[in-house]
Amino acid sequence: MTFKELITLCKPVEVSGPEPDELGMLCQDSRKVKEGDVFIAIRGFQADGHLFVEDAIDNGASVVISEEKMDTGQSACSIRVSDTRRLLGPLAQAFEGYPADQLRVIGVTGTNGKTTVSTLTYQVLRKLGVQAALLGTVAKHLGQKTIDSKLTTSDPIVLASDMKQMVTSGVSHLVMEVSSHALDQQRVEGISFDVAAFTNLSHDHLDYHDSLNDYARAKKSLFDSLDNSTTAIINGDDDQALFMISDCPARIITFSFKKALDIECQILANSTSGLTIRIGKTLIESPLLGVFNAYNLTEAFLICRVLGVDEQAIADALQEADGAPGRLERITGDTASQPTILVDYAHTPDALANVLQTLKAIKTEAQELHVLFGCGGNRDQTKRPKMATVAEQYADEITVTSDNPRDEDPEAIIDDIMAGFEDASAVHRLADRREAIRKAIQSADKNSIVLVAGKGHETYQEIKGQRLDFDDRQIAREALDTGNDNAKSPGA
């Protein structure tokens, strides 16, 4: 990146100060600035980068890009622009040599299903020999390297760096989850998507978005950004489907299990053994459970088909794909007489309803469904009683516990949840999540289905600013391993 190229990209309102001989890296965190780096001041939601310009210069910044007029004197070049946030993505791509342009990029957005659709697509492509990468909630697979994710969609500088690593390691396709936060904060500016997919939209993230309409508009912005050389794949059974594709210039493919759209689908079998579905004329068998996974499988199938993969090859690969960790993940013990334990990430009313409806539909008459859940602290409080209503509607037994309380009192969060029950006296309440999981499993028998909901793949619990080691799956296994009196008793 030369200074002349930087000026061309910035389209500045004003430039002052000394022109640098060479440019270092692009930084938006003044603490990470090194000699010669370019610091861009972003107005964040917790801090304003303009307040740290002096720190960036002290650390050696040769260029400061800002929206405000900054007096950098002869210490650094000042480039004033109209919108640093919108500029950040394209700049990040430019500094890394435009890696996004060297990849076929697939973006998946929606409230529920993003992780499963993205993971299934990635698994199919890898199974069929495509050099694919995955960026999402659970992990980042950058070719030969896998690391934990901190955000569903990273900031533009990290995204560009990750993409550069992918290109260097020979990756040709990138499947990425695209969150509403990322779209609203313009984190994917500068990335051209070849395929964009919409799963669904339901009540979530209203602690961030002002309303459900604002939330929907954030999702829609992904489809508004497409051009006529790209493809949008849309779940036509969702109430927001038509809104998502209104004014979208891309080629649009809609699918439905309920009505006649571009692709007509049908569920042929749905049991504890898995799913059999028909997508157009292609049959898909999968170990995944539930109606919502029929939609996830369809979306992954259609994405791969748009990418030019043979339909039967996709079907064969999906038969072996196990989807995302922590999404109705089965926890097994050492005897057949133990209860059925499932861990799922469902942490919204809609997601919890989907999972519970699934399990209620496929359980036998003899089985009882026990759900254990909580709600996160410092997040949307309005969904707490709604979670209770959903649980009470579908489950035979309920335990309310802590999730990620963050800075809130776990008992106060549980109070909010309990207000949603018609009969709170029938609900188990235990704030200690480890102990709640242990009790739920060790009181269950072979005719019990225990759903541990809310955290899924997460390996931590957030309490008072700390991330403590905590994995629902590990704790469930320990509860099985340390003994289940009901499961192991003679004649059980």
Secondary structure, 3 states (H helix, E strand, C coil): CCHHHHHHHHCCCEEECCCCCCCCCEECCHHHCCCCCEEECCECCCCEHHHHHHHHHHCCCCEEEECCCCCCCCCCEEEECCCHHHHHHHHHHHHCCCHHHHCEEEEEECCCCHHHHHHHHHHHHHHCCCCEEEECCCEEECCCCEEECCCCCCCHHHHHHHHHHHHHCCCCEEEEECCHHHHHCCCCCCCCCCEEEECCCCCCCCCCCCCHHHHHHHHHHHHHCCCCCCEEEEECCCCCHHHHHCCCCCEEEEEECCCCCCEEEEEEEEECCEEEEEECCEEEEECCCCHHHHHHHHHHHHHHHHCCCCHHHHHHHHHHCCCCCCCCEEECCCCCCCCEEEEECCCCHHHHHHHHHHHHHHCCCCCEEEEEECCCCCCCCCHHHHHHHHHHHHCCEEEECCCCCECCCHHHHHHHHHCCCCCHHHCEECCCHHHHHHHHHHCCCCCEEEEEECCCCCCEEEECCEEEECCHHHHHHHHHHCCCHHHHCCCC
